[in-house]
Every structure is written in C-alpha cells, then in structure tokens.
Amino acid sequence: MTNDVEKLIAEMYLNQQKLMAEVQALRLQLEGHPAIADGWMSEKEAAIALKSHGIKSPKQLQNLRLNGAFSESKGEINNNGNGKIPRWLYHVPSCRKALERRYRAG
C-alpha cells in the first residue's frame, strides 16, 4: 500500500471512532442517562429521561403523579402553570429517587 492509501484508511478509522462516540452519547441521552438528563423537565422530556426507570410514556408519568408517587413538598415536582392550566415540571434526579423508593416499597 502507498502512503496515501494508508493515510486515507487511518482518517476513515478516526472518523468512524468519532461517529461511534457521538452515536453512543445520543443513545445515552435517549435512555435517560443521569449524566445527561438532569434538572427540571416537562412531562414529555421527563418521561424520556426516566425511561431507564421503567417509565414508558408521559401518560404513565402523569398517572404516577396523580397516584402520589411524587411529592411537591420534597421538590420532585412543581406546578409551573398560570392557575387555569397546570403545567407540571419534574425534577429528574429527585423523581428517580422517588421511583426507586416507590418500587422498592411496593
């Protein structure tokens, strides 16, 4: 092989490694990896972030909230609505702990 071909193969290998790292980062984000998905989120975003804890949809998250799985006084959820329409925000790290607490006890 010539030097040009070897360089081309080396560049392609490095590009592939970079691409695989980016794909892995996106996969972790979609699975709700704690290092990426933390803080206050809407119901839809929180459902994605809590997927690794068994949450399948925003509706399931809403049902858990209505059944008392999350506490507003403990800072797990917050009603950020204007009074007429409630807009619940979920603190993902606290909700993870609440889900662990709920499923460990139940």
C-alpha positions in Angstrom: 0.0 0.0 0.0 1.1 3.5 -0.6 1.3 6.2 2.0 -1.7 8.0 0.6 -3.9 4.9 0.9 -2.6 4.3 4.5 -3.4 7.9 5.4 -6.9 7.6 3.9 -7.6 4.4 5.8 -6.3 6.0 9.1 -8.5 9.0 8.6 -11.5 6.8 7.9 -10.9 4.9 11.0 -10.6 8.0 13.1 -13.8 9.4 11.6 -15.6 6.2 12.4 -14.4 6.3 16.0 -15.7 9.9 16.4 -19.0 8.9 14.8 -19.4 6.0 17.2 -18.7 8.2 20.2 -21.4 10.6 19.1 -23.9 7.8 18.5 -23.2 6.4 21.9 -23.8 9.9 23.5 -27.1 10.2 21.7 -28.1 6.7 22.8 -27.3 7.5 26.4 -29.3 10.7 26.2 -32.4 8.9 24.8 -32.1 6.3 27.5 -32.1 9.0 30.2 -28.5 8.6 31.4 -28.2 10.6 34.6 -25.1 12.5 33.4 -27.1 14.0 30.5 -30.7 14.2 31.6 -30.8 16.1 34.9 -32.8 19.1 36.2 -36.3 20.3 35.7 -38.2 19.0 32.7 -41.6 18.9 31.2 -43.7 15.7 31.4 -42.7 14.6 27.9 -38.9 15.2 28.5 -39.0 13.6 31.9 -40.7 10.5 30.5 -37.8 10.1 28.1 -35.2 10.8 30.8 -36.9 8.3 33.2 -37.2 5.5 30.6 -34.4 3.6 32.2 -36.5 3.6 35.4 -39.5 1.9 33.7 -41.4 4.9 32.5 -42.9 4.2 29.1 -44.9 7.3 28.4 -45.8 10.8 29.6 -49.3 9.4 30.5 -47.7 6.8 32.8 -45.7 9.6 34.5 -48.9 11.7 34.9 -50.7 8.7 36.4 -47.9 8.1 38.9 -48.0 11.8 39.8 -51.8 11.6 40.3 -51.4 8.5 42.5 -48.9 10.3 44.8 -45.6 8.8 43.6 -44.0 12.3 43.5 -44.1 15.0 46.2 -44.3 18.7 45.6 -43.0 19.4 49.1 -39.9 17.2 48.6 -39.1 19.2 45.4 -39.8 16.3 43.0 -42.5 18.1 41.0 -43.5 21.7 40.6 -46.7 23.2 39.2 -45.5 25.9 36.8 -48.9 26.8 35.4 -50.8 30.1 35.3 -53.6 28.9 37.6 -56.1 27.7 35.0 -53.9 25.1 33.3 -51.4 23.2 35.4 -48.0 22.7 33.8 -46.1 20.2 35.9 -42.3 20.2 35.8 -40.4 17.1 37.1 -37.0 17.3 38.8 -35.5 14.2 37.2 -32.9 13.3 39.8 -35.5 13.6 42.6 -38.0 11.6 40.6 -35.5 8.8 40.1 -35.2 8.5 43.8 -39.0 8.7 44.3 -39.4 5.9 41.7 -36.8 3.8 43.4 -38.5 4.4 46.8 -41.9 3.5 45.3 -40.9 0.3 43.6 -38.7 -0.8 46.5 -41.6 -0.5 48.9 -44.2 -1.9 46.6 
